[in-house]
């Protein structure tokens, strides 16, 4: 498997498990219905950890255009590889959303709430104020990039094991869990343009019973916000720690 396919498969795993936990919580008649925000944030954290463990040794497991662009902006990833990585991430996220749709096929028609169905695929702000929502997404992704860059240097990681096979992916998953618990309540913490845009496109294209609109007017926020925050976080880390 080359890096392109690793990013595609890894992002597909990420969205399958991440959007899957949202579906389990918000769709009617699921076993996890109404189990709450902690279940969603824990599920997303574990989704990130498992996806990074799966493909990290092949591609570095960016799985997120904000991570790819952030690393490229500080010279830790070649700009020539950016387009292929982002395309792979978008395709993987789209496929992951389709997998979730199939996995919960009986539950779409059983759920009347159009917002809940859309929320399985993409983020919806608690209070719709796009400029402020943009800031929230940027802050969350800023924290993500600082953590992603700092975690491999933590002393309890054994360098000989490598970031993708030691504790690194688990710690990144815990970081995402923490971001969700602390900063996710306002926007649903996309912190990943591919994770939001491609599943939103899947929602638009798939024959989901009573789905309603895909909220394209808001779609720029979870794309541009994370990119801005990711690049800023990477530059901040490089400035302070080199």
Phi, psi and omega in degrees: 000128177271180186296322180301310182291328177295316178295321179295308182294318180298318179290328175297315176299316181303310183287324177302313181281324181287306176293332179296320180290327176295316178301318181299325184276320191260340182277141182296145175067013172278159181294334182258015185304131179065024179281349165101177187293324181296321177297317180296312182293323176295318179298319178293320178299316178293325178299316178297312182300313182294322179293319180293318176301324186293319189231004185300324182286348182263310186243353188089353176053060172293305174059018190195118179303329179294324176290314180301312181291324177296315179294320179296324183293340179246015174080013178266001175207138184288136180299332180295335180270352185298310182303315181295319179297316183292319177299315179298319180295319179294316179295318179297318179295321178297315179295320178299320178295322178295320178299317179296318177304316180292320183296329182248030186307317181289346190268345182293315180288339179278352182250118181275333185290108181295325179295321178297318180294319177295322181295341173296323188267325187209174185274151177226127182289147177291320174235117188279096172222088189311316179299317178290323177297322176302314180298317180299314179296321179294318179297313181300319181284329172303311179298319179301312183292320177299317179293316180300322180283327183279325187302318180297344180266359180298136189294337182277001172272137178270115184304326182293339178279333182086150183301319189278352182240354178262223181275349185309305181300324178294320179292323176296320176299319177294325176298315179295321175302314181295317178300317179298317181292322188266324188238358188274348187291338183277315185240351186088005175043074173298307183043024183195106181302320181293320182296334181262312187293312185293315175296329175297320176296321177299317177301319180295322188270328188283150179279072182268125183300126175058039190282333184076193183282165182260006173057053181292338179298332180267347192300335181291331185297308180283006172257303185286322180302307179298323179297313179299314181293323180294314178296317179297319179296319179295316179295322177299313180298315181295322180296318184276322186244355180074000000 
